[in-house]
Amino acid sequence: MRGIREMDIDFYWAYAAARAESRGPAWRYNESKHCGVNYNSGLLARIYDLRHQMFRNYEQETRQIVAALGLTPSMTVIDMGCGTGAFAIGAAEHCRTVYAVDVSKAMLNQARRKARTAGRTNVEFRQGGFLTYEHDSEPADAAVSVVALHHLPDFWKAVSLCRLASMLKPGGRLYLFDVVFSFDVAQYESQIPRFVAAMSRRMGPEGQAESETHIRDEYSTCQWIMEGLLQRAGFQIDNVNCTNEFLAGYLCTKTVLSAAVTPSIVAASQRR
């Protein structure tokens, strides 16, 4: 008869193998680990809206994005990094289906509760991220990502944008809004304190701590890099709106995927 310890070891290795298979190749960036603020936390997911509505107007953001993308009731949209559903739930009123995708189970649970309260039945919640989500439905008409891509280093941003382009119809639209630095990098010692001070004025001490964590531990990038990443992924940049030297929104159209780069990147990222 096998001993308890031997059975425990077998169980551990079976569990580890299953976990490894679900994560995909060992070399792929683990987007499920928290970067900066830990939004895998149920507590932080519940207070996320309270914090972010100190400096964001969800309804206004959604109206502007819906108008920019030209969404109609027949369209489908992927909301990548949907968080608590700020955009997905509002956009569901204007289109056929919203695929709300996030790596955080806690954030998705919060978004589901909000969708039920709002009576939105055309939002499909799916756990996954830029690097792991498999879109098994028809190519979407549009994709949206709001303050999510900065959780990935630049190389993995490139992979993510290529994968996102592959999920869209030819001519599909992308709206990307994130922390993107357009200031002269040589002035970082004066510019970054400005960013931290601005967030502190809006959110108090929590805003200061969160913005400092963002700068130190997360992966915001420069404007010239972001625009290069979008273009190399096969997007034409139709409009750029720099809210200030720290925030930027991009309205893009999917063109022809880069034959030299995109297919191989997409294939490698999807390989199991």
Residue frames as qw, qx, qy, qz and C-alpha x, y, z in Angstrom:
[[0.000, 0.889, 0.459, 0.000, 0.00, 0.00, 0.00],
 [0.408, 0.527, -0.027, 0.745, 1.33, 3.39, -0.96],
 [0.364, -0.390, -0.470, 0.704, 2.22, 5.78, 1.83],
 [0.067, 0.894, 0.384, -0.220, 0.46, 9.09, 2.41],
 [0.203, -0.722, 0.265, 0.606, 3.57, 11.11, 1.58],
 [0.315, -0.042, 0.749, 0.582, 4.04, 9.36, -1.77],
 [0.183, 0.675, 0.697, 0.158, 0.40, 10.07, -2.67],
 [0.089, -0.891, -0.150, 0.420, 0.86, 13.71, -1.64],
 [0.277, -0.474, 0.498, 0.671, 3.89, 14.01, -3.94],
 [0.269, 0.286, 0.801, 0.453, 1.95, 12.50, -6.85],
 [0.069, 0.837, 0.536, -0.085, -0.92, 14.91, -6.20],
 [0.191, -0.784, 0.097, 0.583, 1.48, 17.86, -6.09],
 [0.263, -0.246, 0.642, 0.677, 3.10, 16.97, -9.42],
 [0.196, 0.520, 0.779, 0.291, -0.28, 16.41, -11.09],
 [0.035, -0.896, -0.349, 0.271, -1.45, 19.78, -9.77],
 [0.248, -0.649, 0.307, 0.650, 1.75, 21.50, -10.89],
 [0.297, 0.060, 0.752, 0.585, 1.46, 19.97, -14.38],
 [0.127, 0.725, 0.666, 0.117, -2.14, 21.14, -14.70],
 [0.136, -0.881, -0.108, 0.439, -1.17, 24.65, -13.60],
 [0.308, -0.419, 0.514, 0.682, 1.71, 24.75, -16.07],
 [0.271, 0.340, 0.777, 0.455, -0.54, 23.63, -18.92],
 [0.042, 0.857, 0.509, -0.067, -3.09, 26.34, -18.10],
 [0.204, -0.814, 0.104, 0.534, -0.38, 29.00, -18.07],
 [0.690, 0.720, -0.068, 0.001, 1.05, 27.95, -21.42],
 [0.768, 0.360, -0.291, 0.443, 4.76, 27.98, -22.27],
 [0.644, -0.544, -0.261, 0.471, 7.15, 28.63, -19.40],
 [0.428, 0.005, 0.111, 0.897, 8.76, 31.54, -21.25],
 [0.055, -0.668, -0.443, -0.595, 5.54, 33.53, -21.60],
 [0.028, -0.284, 0.367, -0.885, 5.10, 36.51, -19.30],
 [0.214, -0.420, -0.859, 0.199, 2.75, 35.65, -16.44],
 [0.113, -0.400, -0.160, -0.896, 0.08, 38.31, -16.79],
 [0.605, -0.577, -0.501, -0.224, -1.97, 36.87, -13.93],
 [0.564, -0.310, -0.399, 0.653, 0.58, 38.02, -11.33],
 [0.037, -0.954, -0.280, 0.106, -0.15, 41.44, -9.96],
 [0.542, 0.285, 0.039, 0.790, 1.92, 44.33, -11.21],
 [0.055, -0.351, 0.131, -0.926, 1.92, 47.33, -8.90],
 [0.539, -0.137, 0.355, -0.752, -1.52, 47.52, -7.26],
 [0.058, -0.009, 0.998, 0.028, -2.92, 44.02, -6.63],
 [0.560, 0.060, -0.071, -0.823, -6.31, 43.99, -8.32],
 [0.516, -0.052, -0.847, -0.121, -6.57, 40.24, -7.72],
 [0.057, -0.109, -0.718, 0.686, -7.70, 41.30, -4.24],
 [0.112, -0.619, -0.751, -0.202, -11.45, 41.13, -3.67],
 [0.241, -0.735, -0.341, 0.534, -11.26, 44.12, -1.32],
 [0.159, -0.403, 0.289, 0.854, -9.45, 46.31, -3.86],
 [0.036, 0.285, 0.768, 0.572, -11.85, 45.22, -6.60],
 [0.149, -0.726, -0.668, 0.067, -14.77, 46.41, -4.45],
 [0.188, -0.818, -0.145, 0.524, -13.23, 49.83, -3.80],
 [0.489, 0.064, 0.466, 0.735, -11.73, 50.25, -7.31],
 [0.110, 0.704, 0.508, 0.484, -14.65, 52.34, -8.55],
 [0.352, -0.890, -0.228, 0.177, -14.60, 54.58, -5.47],
 [0.523, -0.487, 0.248, 0.654, -10.94, 55.38, -6.11],
 [0.387, 0.129, 0.558, 0.723, -11.08, 55.80, -9.87],
 [0.050, 0.784, 0.538, 0.304, -14.22, 57.90, -9.93],
 [0.354, -0.767, -0.102, 0.526, -12.25, 60.51, -8.02],
 [0.114, -0.572, 0.398, 0.708, -10.49, 61.34, -11.29],
 [0.020, 0.042, 0.826, 0.562, -12.56, 59.58, -13.96],
 [0.568, 0.239, 0.223, -0.755, -16.10, 60.06, -15.27],
 [0.415, 0.022, 0.898, 0.144, -17.17, 56.59, -16.42],
 [0.481, 0.659, 0.553, -0.171, -20.31, 57.68, -18.25],
 [0.241, 0.882, -0.179, -0.364, -18.55, 60.46, -20.13],
 [0.219, -0.478, 0.790, 0.314, -15.66, 58.16, -21.07],
 [0.479, 0.233, 0.844, 0.057, -18.06, 55.55, -22.41],
 [0.436, 0.804, 0.307, -0.263, -20.03, 58.08, -24.48],
 [0.107, 0.823, -0.416, -0.371, -16.85, 59.43, -26.01],
 [0.282, -0.300, 0.877, 0.249, -15.46, 55.97, -26.86],
 [0.511, 0.448, 0.729, -0.081, -18.77, 54.75, -28.30],
 [0.380, 0.871, 0.094, -0.296, -18.96, 57.84, -30.50],
 [0.042, -0.721, 0.597, 0.351, -15.32, 57.61, -31.59],
 [0.321, -0.116, 0.921, 0.190, -15.69, 53.96, -32.60],
 [0.476, 0.125, -0.366, -0.790, -19.06, 54.57, -34.27],
 [0.108, 0.038, 0.980, -0.165, -20.66, 51.63, -32.47],
 [0.571, -0.056, -0.286, -0.768, -24.06, 50.45, -33.68],
 [0.761, -0.211, 0.394, -0.470, -26.50, 47.83, -32.34],
 [0.949, 0.269, -0.129, -0.102, -25.20, 45.17, -34.77],
 [0.404, 0.672, -0.554, 0.280, -21.55, 45.41, -33.65],
 [0.881, -0.391, -0.215, 0.160, -19.46, 43.31, -31.27],
 [0.071, 0.855, -0.364, 0.364, -16.72, 44.73, -29.05],
 [0.806, -0.138, -0.441, 0.369, -13.86, 43.24, -27.02],
 [0.253, -0.894, 0.180, -0.322, -13.12, 45.14, -23.81],
 [0.809, 0.139, -0.443, 0.360, -9.63, 43.92, -22.93],
 [0.325, -0.003, -0.512, 0.796, -8.77, 44.53, -19.28],
 [0.262, -0.626, -0.488, -0.549, -12.39, 45.37, -18.50],
 [0.031, 0.213, -0.549, 0.808, -11.80, 45.76, -14.76],
 [0.214, 0.289, 0.746, -0.560, -15.10, 46.30, -12.97],
 [0.297, 0.515, 0.766, 0.246, -16.94, 46.82, -16.26],
 [0.002, 0.601, 0.143, -0.787, -16.96, 50.62, -16.44],
 [0.235, 0.357, -0.483, -0.764, -16.92, 50.62, -20.26],
 [0.082, -0.068, -0.959, -0.264, -18.39, 47.18, -21.00],
 [0.064, 0.519, 0.787, -0.327, -21.63, 47.71, -19.10],
 [0.185, 0.655, 0.101, -0.726, -22.21, 51.17, -20.54],
 [0.150, 0.370, -0.646, -0.651, -21.30, 50.11, -24.08],
 [0.170, 0.185, 0.967, 0.035, -23.67, 47.13, -23.96],
 [0.324, 0.641, 0.447, -0.533, -26.54, 49.56, -24.49],
 [0.314, 0.734, -0.233, -0.555, -25.13, 50.49, -27.90],
 [0.320, 0.450, -0.771, -0.316, -23.96, 47.21, -29.45],
 [0.833, -0.053, -0.436, -0.337, -24.92, 43.55, -29.90],
 [0.906, -0.324, -0.210, 0.176, -22.32, 41.90, -27.66],
 [0.004, 0.848, -0.464, 0.256, -19.47, 43.05, -25.45],
 [0.891, -0.039, -0.387, 0.236, -16.78, 40.50, -24.57],
 [0.285, -0.873, 0.262, -0.296, -15.50, 41.72, -21.20],
 [0.881, 0.135, -0.355, 0.281, -12.06, 40.18, -20.56],
 [0.188, -0.830, 0.397, -0.344, -9.88, 40.46, -17.48],
 [0.547, 0.253, -0.761, 0.242, -7.19, 38.34, -15.80],
 [0.085, -0.175, 0.663, -0.723, -8.54, 39.16, -12.33],
 [0.289, -0.402, -0.860, -0.126, -11.35, 36.92, -11.11],
 [0.169, -0.511, -0.530, 0.656, -12.09, 39.45, -8.36],
 [0.109, 0.313, -0.155, -0.931, -12.57, 42.27, -10.88],
 [0.288, -0.113, -0.763, -0.568, -14.76, 40.09, -13.11],
 [0.239, -0.459, -0.828, 0.216, -16.95, 39.12, -10.14],
 [0.027, -0.503, -0.285, 0.815, -17.45, 42.79, -9.35],
 [0.189, 0.196, -0.457, -0.847, -18.26, 43.54, -13.02],
 [0.248, -0.267, -0.891, -0.270, -20.80, 40.69, -13.15],
 [0.131, -0.542, -0.672, 0.487, -22.59, 42.06, -10.10],
 [0.072, 0.459, -0.007, -0.885, -22.79, 45.50, -11.70],
 [0.207, 0.041, -0.704, -0.678, -24.06, 44.04, -14.99],
 [0.198, -0.419, -0.886, 0.013, -26.83, 42.15, -13.19],
 [0.060, -0.573, -0.440, 0.689, -27.84, 45.30, -11.35],
 [0.146, 0.430, -0.250, -0.855, -27.92, 47.23, -14.63],
 [0.747, 0.382, 0.439, -0.322, -29.84, 44.46, -16.39],
 [0.354, 0.672, -0.529, -0.379, -27.19, 44.01, -19.10],
 [0.886, -0.029, 0.452, -0.098, -27.53, 40.50, -20.53],
 [0.783, 0.610, -0.010, 0.120, -25.38, 41.00, -23.64],
 [0.001, -0.809, 0.569, -0.145, -22.04, 41.23, -21.81],
 [0.967, -0.001, -0.247, 0.062, -20.01, 38.00, -21.93],
 [0.330, -0.830, 0.437, -0.104, -17.44, 37.89, -19.13],
 [0.937, 0.222, -0.217, 0.160, -14.31, 35.88, -19.83],
 [0.561, -0.754, 0.277, 0.202, -11.25, 35.42, -17.65],
 [0.804, 0.240, 0.211, 0.501, -8.02, 35.97, -19.56],
 [0.205, -0.794, 0.082, 0.566, -5.70, 38.70, -20.70],
 [0.367, 0.782, -0.318, -0.390, -3.83, 40.18, -23.63],
 [0.102, 0.521, -0.834, -0.148, -1.53, 37.16, -23.82],
 [0.179, -0.015, 0.972, -0.152, -3.91, 34.34, -22.92],
 [0.555, 0.407, 0.392, -0.610, -7.43, 35.23, -24.07],
 [0.190, 0.040, 0.843, 0.502, -8.60, 33.10, -27.01],
 [0.453, 0.321, 0.102, -0.825, -11.42, 34.78, -28.94],
 [0.258, 0.073, 0.945, 0.187, -13.45, 31.80, -30.15],
 [0.397, 0.698, 0.495, -0.332, -16.31, 33.90, -31.54],
 [0.569, 0.684, 0.274, 0.365, -16.45, 35.73, -34.86],
 [0.453, 0.098, -0.086, 0.882, -13.89, 38.51, -35.33],
 [0.106, -0.728, -0.483, 0.475, -15.04, 41.60, -33.49],
 [0.319, 0.840, 0.266, 0.349, -15.87, 44.97, -35.00],
 [0.027, 0.831, -0.255, 0.493, -13.95, 46.88, -32.35],
 [0.741, -0.240, -0.476, 0.407, -11.70, 46.53, -29.32],
 [0.185, -0.875, 0.088, -0.439, -11.18, 48.80, -26.34],
 [0.741, -0.191, -0.436, 0.473, -8.49, 48.88, -23.68],
 [0.151, -0.867, 0.034, -0.474, -8.54, 51.51, -20.95],
 [0.222, -0.728, 0.544, -0.354, -5.62, 51.76, -18.48],
 [0.953, -0.169, 0.227, -0.111, -4.71, 48.07, -18.75],
 [0.833, 0.481, -0.172, 0.215, -1.86, 47.64, -21.24],
 [0.065, 0.796, -0.464, 0.383, 0.65, 49.29, -18.89],
 [0.796, -0.439, 0.374, -0.183, 0.70, 46.10, -16.81],
 [0.935, 0.174, 0.202, 0.234, 2.93, 44.53, -19.47],
 [0.403, -0.526, 0.371, 0.650, 6.56, 45.29, -20.48],
 [0.341, 0.615, -0.243, -0.668, 7.01, 46.75, -23.96],
 [0.101, 0.217, -0.900, -0.365, 7.87, 43.51, -25.75],
 [0.087, 0.328, 0.931, -0.132, 4.73, 41.88, -24.39],
 [0.312, 0.611, 0.220, -0.694, 2.73, 44.99, -25.30],
 [0.262, 0.435, -0.600, -0.618, 3.83, 44.34, -28.90],
 [0.062, -0.067, -0.990, -0.107, 2.70, 40.72, -28.70],
 [0.179, 0.470, 0.702, -0.504, -0.58, 41.81, -27.11],
 [0.336, 0.586, -0.032, -0.737, -1.41, 44.35, -29.79],
 [0.237, 0.270, -0.801, -0.479, -0.65, 41.83, -32.53],
 [0.000, -0.231, -0.967, 0.110, -2.94, 39.30, -30.87],
 [0.241, 0.552, 0.462, -0.651, -5.65, 41.93, -30.44],
 [0.307, 0.471, -0.388, -0.730, -5.41, 42.88, -34.12],
 [0.154, 0.075, -0.943, -0.285, -5.90, 39.22, -35.06],
 [0.097, 0.394, 0.846, -0.344, -9.24, 39.22, -33.18],
 [0.265, 0.597, 0.166, -0.739, -10.66, 42.08, -35.26],
 [0.667, 0.600, 0.434, 0.078, -12.31, 42.15, -38.65],
 [0.476, 0.182, 0.251, 0.823, -10.38, 43.89, -41.47],
 [0.049, -0.548, -0.196, -0.812, -11.01, 47.57, -40.90],
 [0.572, -0.634, -0.512, 0.093, -11.93, 46.95, -37.27],
 [0.002, 0.820, -0.156, 0.551, -11.36, 49.79, -34.85],
 [0.674, -0.240, -0.507, 0.481, -9.27, 50.00, -31.68],
 [0.165, -0.868, 0.071, -0.464, -9.49, 52.56, -28.90],
 [0.753, -0.123, -0.428, 0.484, -6.55, 52.47, -26.51],
 [0.175, -0.870, 0.102, -0.449, -6.23, 54.78, -23.51],
 [0.856, -0.268, -0.286, 0.338, -3.37, 54.49, -21.07],
 [0.369, -0.862, 0.168, 0.304, -0.60, 56.15, -19.14],
 [0.762, 0.401, 0.173, 0.478, 1.78, 57.20, -21.90],
 [0.385, -0.699, 0.001, 0.602, 4.61, 59.66, -21.31],
 [0.546, 0.727, 0.238, 0.341, 5.00, 62.41, -23.91],
 [0.214, -0.957, 0.171, 0.092, 7.39, 64.60, -21.88],
 [0.473, 0.677, -0.534, 0.179, 11.13, 64.82, -22.54],
 [0.893, -0.250, -0.347, 0.140, 12.67, 61.87, -20.69],
 [0.492, 0.282, -0.348, 0.747, 15.60, 64.08, -19.71],
 [0.233, -0.435, 0.180, -0.851, 13.15, 66.00, -17.52],
 [0.640, -0.310, -0.689, -0.138, 11.85, 62.96, -15.63],
 [0.404, -0.174, -0.614, 0.655, 13.05, 64.21, -12.23],
 [0.161, 0.117, 0.199, -0.960, 10.72, 67.20, -12.46],
 [0.511, -0.045, -0.475, -0.715, 7.91, 65.66, -14.52],
 [0.514, -0.207, -0.832, 0.009, 7.24, 62.54, -12.45],
 [0.131, -0.264, -0.612, 0.734, 6.71, 64.53, -9.20],
 [0.333, 0.087, -0.117, -0.931, 4.19, 66.62, -11.15],
 [0.573, -0.112, -0.700, -0.412, 2.26, 63.47, -12.04],
 [0.424, -0.240, -0.790, 0.373, 2.35, 62.23, -8.45],
 [0.010, 0.189, 0.354, -0.916, 1.27, 65.64, -7.11],
 [0.439, -0.015, -0.346, -0.829, -1.64, 65.82, -9.57],
 [0.595, -0.212, -0.755, -0.176, -2.91, 62.40, -8.48],
 [0.310, -0.214, -0.667, 0.643, -2.49, 63.35, -4.84],
 [0.203, 0.072, 0.098, -0.972, -4.64, 66.47, -5.34],
 [0.581, -0.067, -0.473, -0.659, -7.39, 64.37, -6.90],
 [0.792, -0.198, -0.561, -0.134, -7.31, 61.34, -4.61],
 [0.563, -0.760, 0.231, -0.226, -5.45, 62.39, -1.48],
 [0.346, -0.611, 0.712, 0.020, -2.72, 60.25, 0.11],
 [0.787, 0.130, 0.603, -0.004, -4.02, 57.11, -1.65],
 [0.628, 0.776, 0.065, -0.008, -3.56, 58.84, -5.00],
 [0.019, 0.844, -0.536, 0.004, 0.02, 59.67, -4.15],
 [0.559, -0.344, 0.754, -0.028, 0.80, 56.11, -3.05],
 [0.790, 0.379, 0.481, -0.038, -0.92, 54.54, -6.07],
 [0.515, 0.850, -0.113, -0.005, 0.82, 56.82, -8.58],
 [0.158, -0.743, 0.650, -0.009, 4.21, 56.22, -6.95],
 [0.698, -0.078, 0.712, -0.026, 3.59, 52.47, -7.14],
 [0.727, 0.639, 0.241, -0.073, 2.60, 52.85, -10.78],
 [0.295, 0.881, -0.369, -0.013, 5.77, 54.71, -11.73],
 [0.292, -0.610, 0.733, -0.073, 8.03, 52.37, -9.79],
 [0.500, -0.104, 0.856, -0.080, 6.52, 48.94, -10.50],
 [0.675, 0.541, 0.471, -0.174, 4.33, 49.13, -13.61],
 [0.562, -0.029, 0.549, 0.618, 5.22, 49.47, -17.28],
 [0.332, 0.877, 0.200, -0.283, 4.02, 52.73, -18.78],
 [0.691, 0.106, 0.378, 0.608, 5.86, 53.67, -21.92],
 [0.091, -0.433, 0.146, 0.885, 6.84, 56.66, -24.06],
 [0.571, 0.602, 0.192, -0.525, 4.57, 58.08, -26.74],
 [0.389, 0.618, -0.564, -0.385, 6.99, 57.34, -29.58],
 [0.079, -0.182, 0.980, -0.024, 7.28, 53.72, -28.45],
 [0.469, 0.348, 0.685, -0.435, 3.51, 53.24, -28.11],
 [0.555, 0.646, -0.053, -0.521, 2.88, 54.62, -31.57],
 [0.240, 0.498, -0.795, -0.250, 5.53, 52.34, -33.04],
 [0.251, -0.005, 0.945, -0.208, 4.00, 49.33, -31.30],
 [0.556, 0.497, 0.435, -0.504, 0.55, 50.12, -32.68],
 [0.500, 0.665, -0.328, -0.447, 1.81, 50.59, -36.22],
 [0.106, 0.400, -0.904, -0.105, 3.93, 47.44, -36.18],
 [0.371, 0.140, 0.861, -0.318, 0.90, 45.48, -34.98],
 [0.136, 0.327, 0.780, 0.516, -1.00, 46.51, -38.09],
 [0.014, -0.799, -0.538, 0.267, -2.94, 49.53, -36.86],
 [0.260, 0.510, 0.174, 0.801, -3.27, 52.87, -38.59],
 [0.220, -0.447, -0.497, 0.711, -3.39, 55.63, -35.97],
 [0.114, 0.694, 0.531, 0.472, -6.31, 57.87, -36.93],
 [0.190, -0.839, -0.007, -0.511, -6.25, 60.20, -33.95],
 [0.579, -0.075, -0.563, 0.585, -4.11, 60.83, -30.87],
 [0.310, -0.820, -0.128, -0.465, -5.47, 62.72, -27.89],
 [0.515, 0.063, -0.566, 0.641, -2.87, 63.53, -25.24],
 [0.399, -0.810, -0.423, -0.072, -4.90, 64.57, -22.21],
 [0.259, -0.923, 0.280, 0.043, -1.65, 65.82, -20.71],
 [0.286, 0.675, -0.680, -0.012, 2.01, 64.71, -20.71],
 [0.275, -0.273, 0.881, -0.272, 1.07, 61.51, -18.87],
 [0.561, 0.316, 0.716, -0.269, -2.15, 60.22, -20.49],
 [0.202, 0.344, -0.536, -0.744, -2.96, 59.48, -24.13],
 [0.703, 0.314, 0.560, -0.307, -5.81, 58.01, -26.13],
 [0.026, -0.310, 0.723, 0.617, -5.39, 56.40, -29.56],
 [0.742, 0.408, 0.321, -0.424, -8.13, 55.77, -32.11],
 [0.128, -0.421, 0.790, 0.426, -6.89, 53.24, -34.66],
 [0.838, 0.331, -0.020, -0.434, -8.04, 51.17, -37.63],
 [0.732, -0.199, 0.621, 0.195, -6.79, 47.68, -38.39],
 [0.450, 0.677, -0.388, -0.434, -4.96, 47.66, -41.71],
 [0.875, 0.268, -0.402, -0.018, -2.78, 44.86, -43.11],
 [0.785, -0.585, 0.184, 0.094, -0.92, 42.84, -40.48],
 [0.042, 0.795, -0.582, -0.167, 2.84, 43.07, -40.77],
 [0.938, 0.228, -0.242, -0.100, 3.84, 40.01, -42.81],
 [0.478, 0.509, -0.594, 0.400, 7.34, 40.16, -41.33],
 [0.037, -0.312, 0.665, -0.678, 6.34, 40.28, -37.70],
 [0.595, -0.181, 0.228, -0.749, 2.73, 39.66, -36.80],
 [0.882, -0.001, -0.345, -0.322, 1.89, 36.09, -37.89],
 [0.634, 0.178, -0.664, 0.353, 4.90, 34.60, -36.14],
 [0.067, -0.247, 0.537, -0.804, 4.27, 36.57, -32.95],
 [0.705, -0.132, 0.050, -0.696, 0.59, 35.65, -32.86],
 [0.863, 0.080, -0.483, -0.128, 1.32, 31.98, -33.57],
 [0.448, 0.221, -0.690, 0.524, 4.00, 31.81, -30.89],
 [0.242, -0.225, 0.448, -0.831, 1.81, 33.49, -28.28],
 [0.791, -0.054, -0.015, -0.609, -1.09, 31.12, -28.97],
 [0.645, 0.248, -0.722, -0.018, 1.01, 27.93, -29.11],
 [0.755, -0.518, 0.207, -0.345, 0.39, 25.47, -26.29]]
